[in-house]
Every structure is written in C-alpha cells, then in structure tokens.
Amino acid sequence: MVLETLAFGLFALVTVGASLGVVLVRDVWHSALFLGLALSSVAIHYVMLSAEFLAVIQILVYIGGVLVLITFGVMLTRPDETVEVQA
C-alpha cells in the first residue's frame, strides 16, 4: 500500500511539473514534448486505477493523434532558417 502511494505521488508530481512546463516554456516544440510527458503520466494514472482501456485510448488518441498533429504543425510552420549567401 505504501508503494502504491509513493508511485501515485511520484506520477502526480511528474504530471504537475510537465503541465507547468507546457504553460511556461516559450518554445513550442519543447511545450509539445512536455505535453506528451503529461499525457503519458495521466495514462499511467489510469493503469494504476485498473482502467487499462482508458490508458490505451489516452495513448492512442491523445499522444498518437493530437501530439503528432501538433508536431506536424510545428514542423510545417517554422520559418526557414537557412541564410542565402549573396554572391
């Protein structure tokens, strides 16, 4: 019972820390990575509650869908950082 409480506390701190990272980090790419960490931690909470189906749906829909969509959005909207040399 003590081990379960410690695991819950650890993953609760990871969830809160990653959620704060999503909001406070200025780079969109790092914010998306923190979002993936926060959503993964929520999936672990579902596993701890014996709700494995919800954990799988959390991973497939949110991490697999939403996070990939954000990643493509970041990659496609970044300005081109190459500098052309004038001859």
N, CA, C and O atoms as CSV, one atom per row, in Angstrom:
chain,resi,resn,atom,element,x,y,z
A,1,MET,N,N,0.822,-1.195,0.000
A,1,MET,CA,C,0.000,0.000,0.000
A,1,MET,C,C,0.866,1.259,0.000
A,1,MET,O,O,0.526,2.247,-0.651
A,2,VAL,N,N,1.963,1.228,0.715
A,2,VAL,CA,C,2.851,2.388,0.774
A,2,VAL,C,C,3.516,2.607,-0.583
A,2,VAL,O,O,3.708,3.745,-1.011
A,3,LEU,N,N,3.865,1.507,-1.257
A,3,LEU,CA,C,4.495,1.613,-2.568
A,3,LEU,C,C,3.544,2.239,-3.592
A,3,LEU,O,O,3.967,3.028,-4.438
A,4,GLU,N,N,2.269,1.886,-3.512
A,4,GLU,CA,C,1.276,2.475,-4.419
A,4,GLU,C,C,1.122,3.976,-4.162
A,4,GLU,O,O,0.990,4.765,-5.097
A,5,THR,N,N,1.139,4.352,-2.899
A,5,THR,CA,C,1.025,5.765,-2.547
A,5,THR,C,C,2.241,6.547,-3.033
A,5,THR,O,O,2.102,7.660,-3.540
A,6,LEU,N,N,3.425,5.973,-2.882
A,6,LEU,CA,C,4.636,6.633,-3.373
A,6,LEU,C,C,4.626,6.759,-4.898
A,6,LEU,O,O,5.023,7.791,-5.439
A,7,ALA,N,N,4.174,5.711,-5.589
A,7,ALA,CA,C,4.091,5.769,-7.053
A,7,ALA,C,C,3.085,6.824,-7.493
A,7,ALA,O,O,3.334,7.577,-8.434
A,8,PHE,N,N,1.944,6.874,-6.805
A,8,PHE,CA,C,0.954,7.900,-7.139
A,8,PHE,C,C,1.518,9.296,-6.928
A,8,PHE,O,O,1.333,10.172,-7.774
A,9,GLY,N,N,2.197,9.513,-5.822
A,9,GLY,CA,C,2.793,10.822,-5.548
A,9,GLY,C,C,3.848,11.193,-6.575
A,9,GLY,O,O,3.923,12.344,-7.004
A,10,LEU,N,N,4.664,10.222,-6.971
A,10,LEU,CA,C,5.699,10.484,-7.969
A,10,LEU,C,C,5.074,10.886,-9.299
A,10,LEU,O,O,5.482,11.879,-9.902
A,11,PHE,N,N,4.088,10.122,-9.758
A,11,PHE,CA,C,3.479,10.438,-11.046
A,11,PHE,C,C,2.601,11.684,-10.978
A,11,PHE,O,O,2.408,12.361,-11.987
A,12,ALA,N,N,2.071,11.989,-9.800
A,12,ALA,CA,C,1.335,13.250,-9.650
A,12,ALA,C,C,2.286,14.434,-9.788
A,12,ALA,O,O,1.948,15.433,-10.423
A,13,LEU,N,N,3.476,14.323,-9.193
A,13,LEU,CA,C,4.474,15.394,-9.342
A,13,LEU,C,C,4.946,15.519,-10.790
A,13,LEU,O,O,5.156,16.626,-11.285
A,14,VAL,N,N,5.113,14.379,-11.469
A,14,VAL,CA,C,5.509,14.423,-12.879
A,14,VAL,C,C,4.429,15.090,-13.710
A,14,VAL,O,O,4.733,15.892,-14.593
A,15,THR,N,N,3.159,14.766,-13.434
A,15,THR,CA,C,2.055,15.357,-14.183
A,15,THR,C,C,1.980,16.861,-13.963
A,15,THR,O,O,1.837,17.621,-14.921
A,16,VAL,N,N,2.075,17.291,-12.727
A,16,VAL,CA,C,2.003,18.723,-12.421
A,16,VAL,C,C,3.212,19.460,-12.996
A,16,VAL,O,O,3.067,20.547,-13.556
A,17,GLY,N,N,4.395,18.876,-12.861
A,17,GLY,CA,C,5.597,19.511,-13.395
A,17,GLY,C,C,5.568,19.631,-14.908
A,17,GLY,O,O,5.928,20.671,-15.461
A,18,ALA,N,N,5.135,18.560,-15.584
A,18,ALA,CA,C,5.056,18.607,-17.040
A,18,ALA,C,C,3.973,19.579,-17.501
A,18,ALA,O,O,4.137,20.248,-18.521
A,19,SER,N,N,2.877,19.663,-16.763
A,19,SER,CA,C,1.816,20.612,-17.120
A,19,SER,C,C,2.296,22.050,-16.965
A,19,SER,O,O,1.978,22.908,-17.788
A,20,LEU,N,N,3.054,22.308,-15.922
A,20,LEU,CA,C,3.649,23.638,-15.779
A,20,LEU,C,C,4.658,23.915,-16.885
A,20,LEU,O,O,4.783,25.047,-17.353
A,21,GLY,N,N,5.375,22.875,-17.301
A,21,GLY,CA,C,6.311,23.033,-18.412
A,21,GLY,C,C,5.611,23.382,-19.706
A,21,GLY,O,O,6.127,24.171,-20.497
A,22,VAL,N,N,4.430,22.798,-19.935
A,22,VAL,CA,C,3.658,23.118,-21.145
A,22,VAL,C,C,3.310,24.594,-21.176
A,22,VAL,O,O,3.384,25.229,-22.228
A,23,VAL,N,N,2.935,25.138,-20.039
A,23,VAL,CA,C,2.469,26.518,-19.991
A,23,VAL,C,C,3.633,27.517,-19.954
A,23,VAL,O,O,3.537,28.589,-20.551
A,24,LEU,N,N,4.706,27.190,-19.275
A,24,LEU,CA,C,5.759,28.171,-19.022
A,24,LEU,C,C,6.889,28.192,-20.047
A,24,LEU,O,O,7.612,29.184,-20.142
A,25,VAL,N,N,7.054,27.119,-20.813
A,25,VAL,CA,C,8.150,27.071,-21.772
A,25,VAL,C,C,7.785,27.904,-22.998
A,25,VAL,O,O,6.649,27.859,-23.471
A,26,ARG,N,N,8.750,28.662,-23.508
A,26,ARG,CA,C,8.463,29.551,-24.633
A,26,ARG,C,C,8.549,28.848,-25.983
A,26,ARG,O,O,7.878,29.263,-26.928
A,27,ASP,N,N,9.344,27.812,-26.097
A,27,ASP,CA,C,9.494,27.104,-27.367
A,27,ASP,C,C,8.331,26.137,-27.556
A,27,ASP,O,O,8.013,25.357,-26.658
A,28,VAL,N,N,7.702,26.189,-28.721
A,28,VAL,CA,C,6.525,25.360,-28.976
A,28,VAL,C,C,6.890,23.883,-29.028
A,28,VAL,O,O,6.114,23.039,-28.581
A,29,TRP,N,N,8.051,23.564,-29.564
A,29,TRP,CA,C,8.473,22.166,-29.654
A,29,TRP,C,C,8.666,21.569,-28.260
A,29,TRP,O,O,8.222,20.451,-28.000
A,30,HIS,N,N,9.319,22.301,-27.369
A,30,HIS,CA,C,9.509,21.804,-26.011
A,30,HIS,C,C,8.178,21.725,-25.264
A,30,HIS,O,O,7.975,20.830,-24.444
A,31,SER,N,N,7.297,22.637,-25.539
A,31,SER,CA,C,5.969,22.592,-24.946
A,31,SER,C,C,5.222,21.332,-25.387
A,31,SER,O,O,4.535,20.707,-24.579
A,32,ALA,N,N,5.350,20.958,-26.654
A,32,ALA,CA,C,4.716,19.733,-27.145
A,32,ALA,C,C,5.321,18.503,-26.483
A,32,ALA,O,O,4.605,17.548,-26.183
A,33,LEU,N,N,6.621,18.514,-26.252
A,33,LEU,CA,C,7.251,17.382,-25.559
A,33,LEU,C,C,6.774,17.279,-24.113
A,33,LEU,O,O,6.532,16.179,-23.616
A,34,PHE,N,N,6.638,18.406,-23.446
A,34,PHE,CA,C,6.092,18.393,-22.094
A,34,PHE,C,C,4.645,17.907,-22.086
A,34,PHE,O,O,4.225,17.219,-21.155
A,35,LEU,N,N,3.883,18.263,-23.121
A,35,LEU,CA,C,2.509,17.782,-23.226
A,35,LEU,C,C,2.472,16.268,-23.372
A,35,LEU,O,O,1.624,15.603,-22.778
A,36,GLY,N,N,3.386,15.726,-24.158
A,36,GLY,CA,C,3.477,14.272,-24.287
A,36,GLY,C,C,3.811,13.608,-22.966
A,36,GLY,O,O,3.263,12.553,-22.646
A,37,LEU,N,N,4.697,14.209,-22.201
A,37,LEU,CA,C,5.040,13.667,-20.883
A,37,LEU,C,C,3.849,13.726,-19.933
A,37,LEU,O,O,3.594,12.777,-19.192
A,38,ALA,N,N,3.127,14.834,-19.954
A,38,ALA,CA,C,1.960,14.977,-19.080
A,38,ALA,C,C,0.870,13.972,-19.450
A,38,ALA,O,O,0.266,13.360,-18.569
A,39,LEU,N,N,0.618,13.801,-20.740
A,39,LEU,CA,C,-0.408,12.848,-21.163
A,39,LEU,C,C,0.003,11.409,-20.876
A,39,LEU,O,O,-0.846,10.581,-20.547
A,40,SER,N,N,1.281,11.103,-20.994
A,40,SER,CA,C,1.766,9.768,-20.636
A,40,SER,C,C,1.601,9.508,-19.147
A,40,SER,O,O,1.244,8.403,-18.739
A,41,SER,N,N,1.858,10.510,-18.351
A,41,SER,CA,C,1.697,10.360,-16.911
A,41,SER,C,C,0.233,10.149,-16.532
A,41,SER,O,O,-0.069,9.393,-15.608
A,42,VAL,N,N,-0.667,10.809,-17.236
A,42,VAL,CA,C,-2.101,10.586,-16.994
A,42,VAL,C,C,-2.477,9.162,-17.379
A,42,VAL,O,O,-3.295,8.540,-16.702
A,43,ALA,N,N,-1.895,8.634,-18.456
A,43,ALA,CA,C,-2.149,7.244,-18.842
A,43,ALA,C,C,-1.663,6.279,-17.762
A,43,ALA,O,O,-2.293,5.250,-17.519
A,44,ILE,N,N,-0.566,6.602,-17.127
A,44,ILE,CA,C,-0.067,5.762,-16.029
A,44,ILE,C,C,-1.022,5.815,-14.842
A,44,ILE,O,O,-1.216,4.811,-14.156
A,45,HIS,N,N,-1.614,6.973,-14.599
A,45,HIS,CA,C,-2.622,7.068,-13.541
A,45,HIS,C,C,-3.806,6.160,-13.844
A,45,HIS,O,O,-4.342,5.521,-12.939
A,46,TYR,N,N,-4.221,6.096,-15.111
A,46,TYR,CA,C,-5.315,5.204,-15.489
A,46,TYR,C,C,-4.951,3.738,-15.246
A,46,TYR,O,O,-5.788,2.951,-14.803
A,47,VAL,N,N,-3.711,3.377,-15.534
A,47,VAL,CA,C,-3.266,1.999,-15.274
A,47,VAL,C,C,-3.295,1.710,-13.781
A,47,VAL,O,O,-3.677,0.616,-13.365
A,48,MET,N,N,-2.893,2.685,-12.974
A,48,MET,CA,C,-2.911,2.492,-11.522
A,48,MET,C,C,-4.333,2.336,-10.992
A,48,MET,O,O,-4.540,1.716,-9.949
A,49,LEU,N,N,-5.318,2.894,-11.704
A,49,LEU,CA,C,-6.720,2.764,-11.313
A,49,LEU,C,C,-7.380,1.534,-11.905
A,49,LEU,O,O,-8.591,1.357,-11.769
A,50,SER,N,N,-6.594,0.669,-12.569
A,50,SER,CA,C,-7.083,-0.542,-13.234
A,50,SER,C,C,-8.056,-0.216,-14.353
A,50,SER,O,O,-9.015,-0.955,-14.579
A,51,ALA,N,N,-7.820,0.873,-15.047
A,51,ALA,CA,C,-8.619,1.264,-16.206
A,51,ALA,C,C,-7.706,1.218,-17.430
A,51,ALA,O,O,-7.376,2.249,-18.016
A,52,GLU,N,N,-7.305,-0.003,-17.803
A,52,GLU,CA,C,-6.345,-0.171,-18.878
A,52,GLU,C,C,-6.883,0.297,-20.220
A,52,GLU,O,O,-6.129,0.817,-21.041
A,53,PHE,N,N,-8.190,0.117,-20.454
A,53,PHE,CA,C,-8.774,0.558,-21.712
A,53,PHE,C,C,-8.644,2.073,-21.872
A,53,PHE,O,O,-8.302,2.560,-22.950
A,54,LEU,N,N,-8.915,2.807,-20.807
A,54,LEU,CA,C,-8.765,4.266,-20.873
A,54,LEU,C,C,-7.305,4.674,-21.084
A,54,LEU,O,O,-7.024,5.662,-21.762
A,55,ALA,N,N,-6.385,3.912,-20.502
A,55,ALA,CA,C,-4.965,4.211,-20.694
A,55,ALA,C,C,-4.563,4.009,-22.154
A,55,ALA,O,O,-3.817,4.814,-22.713
A,56,VAL,N,N,-5.055,2.938,-22.768
A,56,VAL,CA,C,-4.742,2.690,-24.176
A,56,VAL,C,C,-5.362,3.764,-25.062
A,56,VAL,O,O,-4.720,4.246,-25.995
A,57,ILE,N,N,-6.598,4.139,-24.780
A,57,ILE,CA,C,-7.242,5.194,-25.545
A,57,ILE,C,C,-6.506,6.519,-25.357
A,57,ILE,O,O,-6.356,7.286,-26.307
A,58,GLN,N,N,-6.052,6.786,-24.150
A,58,GLN,CA,C,-5.269,8.001,-23.873
A,58,GLN,C,C,-4.018,8.030,-24.739
A,58,GLN,O,O,-3.685,9.060,-25.326
A,59,ILE,N,N,-3.336,6.917,-24.816
A,59,ILE,CA,C,-2.104,6.861,-25.599
A,59,ILE,C,C,-2.397,6.956,-27.090
A,59,ILE,O,O,-1.732,7.704,-27.807
A,60,LEU,N,N,-3.389,6.202,-27.563
A,60,LEU,CA,C,-3.671,6.201,-28.999
A,60,LEU,C,C,-4.231,7.522,-29.493
A,60,LEU,O,O,-3.764,8.055,-30.500
A,61,VAL,N,N,-5.221,8.053,-28.803
A,61,VAL,CA,C,-5.903,9.244,-29.295
A,61,VAL,C,C,-5.099,10.499,-28.998
A,61,VAL,O,O,-4.807,11.277,-29.905
A,62,TYR,N,N,-4.741,10.702,-27.746
A,62,TYR,CA,C,-4.120,11.969,-27.390
A,62,TYR,C,C,-2.640,12.008,-27.770
A,62,TYR,O,O,-2.196,12.945,-28.433
A,63,ILE,N,N,-1.886,11.012,-27.361
A,63,ILE,CA,C,-0.462,11.042,-27.668
A,63,ILE,C,C,-0.231,10.726,-29.137
A,63,ILE,O,O,0.572,11.384,-29.800
A,64,GLY,N,N,-0.934,9.722,-29.645
A,64,GLY,CA,C,-0.740,9.336,-31.035
A,64,GLY,C,C,-1.356,10.289,-32.027
A,64,GLY,O,O,-0.829,10.443,-33.129
A,65,GLY,N,N,-2.443,10.929,-31.684
A,65,GLY,CA,C,-3.134,11.799,-32.626
A,65,GLY,C,C,-2.845,13.261,-32.419
A,65,GLY,O,O,-2.317,13.927,-33.309
A,66,VAL,N,N,-3.183,13.763,-31.266
A,66,VAL,CA,C,-3.065,15.191,-31.000
A,66,VAL,C,C,-1.601,15.629,-30.997
A,66,VAL,O,O,-1.260,16.664,-31.569
A,67,LEU,N,N,-0.749,14.854,-30.364
A,67,LEU,CA,C,0.656,15.255,-30.290
A,67,LEU,C,C,1.334,15.185,-31.649
A,67,LEU,O,O,2.180,16.024,-31.959
A,68,VAL,N,N,0.977,14.201,-32.464
A,68,VAL,CA,C,1.532,14.131,-33.821
A,68,VAL,C,C,1.034,15.311,-34.652
A,68,VAL,O,O,1.792,15.871,-35.444
A,69,LEU,N,N,-0.220,15.691,-34.480
A,69,LEU,CA,C,-0.762,16.854,-35.184
A,69,LEU,C,C,-0.023,18.132,-34.786
A,69,LEU,O,O,0.306,18.953,-35.642
A,70,ILE,N,N,0.235,18.298,-33.503
A,70,ILE,CA,C,0.989,19.472,-33.046
A,70,ILE,C,C,2.405,19.444,-33.609
A,70,ILE,O,O,2.935,20.481,-34.008
A,71,THR,N,N,3.024,18.255,-33.644
A,71,THR,CA,C,4.382,18.130,-34.173
A,71,THR,C,C,4.437,18.515,-35.643
A,71,THR,O,O,5.338,19.243,-36.060
A,72,PHE,N,N,3.478,18.030,-36.435
A,72,PHE,CA,C,3.451,18.417,-37.843
A,72,PHE,C,C,3.183,19.907,-37.999
A,72,PHE,O,O,3.769,20.555,-38.866
A,73,GLY,N,N,2.319,20.446,-37.181
A,73,GLY,CA,C,2.065,21.881,-37.235
A,73,GLY,C,C,3.298,22.694,-36.932
A,73,GLY,O,O,3.540,23.714,-37.578
A,74,VAL,N,N,4.081,22.265,-35.965
A,74,VAL,CA,C,5.320,22.972,-35.625
A,74,VAL,C,C,6.317,22.858,-36.762
A,74,VAL,O,O,6.955,23.843,-37.135
A,75,MET,N,N,6.455,21.646,-37.322
A,75,MET,CA,C,7.440,21.455,-38.384
A,75,MET,C,C,7.074,22.215,-39.654
A,75,MET,O,O,7.962,22.711,-40.347
A,76,LEU,N,N,5.796,22.315,-39.971
A,76,LEU,CA,C,5.390,22.947,-41.220
A,76,LEU,C,C,5.294,24.465,-41.127
A,76,LEU,O,O,5.301,25.139,-42.157
A,77,THR,N,N,5.204,25.018,-39.927
A,77,THR,CA,C,5.054,26.464,-39.807
A,77,THR,C,C,6.323,27.171,-39.348
A,77,THR,O,O,6.333,28.397,-39.238
A,78,ARG,N,N,7.368,26.444,-39.085
A,78,ARG,CA,C,8.621,27.091,-38.702
A,78,ARG,C,C,9.210,27.819,-39.892
A,78,ARG,O,O,9.158,27.313,-41.014
A,79,PRO,N,N,9.772,29.003,-39.667
A,79,PRO,CA,C,10.412,29.715,-40.789
A,79,PRO,C,C,11.691,28.999,-41.210
A,79,PRO,O,O,12.353,28.333,-40.414
A,80,ASP,N,N,12.006,29.159,-42.467
A,80,ASP,CA,C,13.220,28.549,-42.978
A,80,ASP,C,C,14.413,29.312,-42.414
A,80,ASP,O,O,14.529,30.525,-42.589
A,81,GLU,N,N,15.292,28.591,-41.739
A,81,GLU,CA,C,16.401,29.238,-41.050
A,81,GLU,C,C,17.686,29.267,-41.884
A,81,GLU,O,O,18.727,29.716,-41.404
A,82,THR,N,N,17.614,28.795,-43.117
A,82,THR,CA,C,18.804,28.851,-43.944
A,82,THR,C,C,18.984,30.258,-44.487
A,82,THR,O,O,18.023,30.929,-44.865
A,83,VAL,N,N,20.203,30.676,-44.514
A,83,VAL,CA,C,20.544,32.015,-44.983
A,83,VAL,C,C,21.221,31.887,-46.336
A,83,VAL,O,O,22.218,31.179,-46.479
A,84,GLU,N,N,20.678,32.571,-47.317
A,84,GLU,CA,C,21.285,32.522,-48.640
A,84,GLU,C,C,22.444,33.512,-48.697
A,84,GLU,O,O,22.349,34.635,-48.203
A,85,VAL,N,N,23.525,33.074,-49.303
A,85,VAL,CA,C,24.719,33.898,-49.425
A,85,VAL,C,C,24.626,34.657,-50.743
A,85,VAL,O,O,24.448,34.063,-51.806
A,86,GLN,N,N,24.749,35.980,-50.656
A,86,GLN,CA,C,24.713,36.824,-51.856
A,86,GLN,C,C,26.100,36.811,-52.512
A,86,GLN,O,O,27.110,37.089,-51.864
A,87,ALA,N,N,26.128,36.488,-53.792
A,87,ALA,CA,C,27.424,36.436,-54.492
A,87,ALA,C,C,27.741,37.735,-55.183
A,87,ALA,O,O,28.790,37.858,-55.815
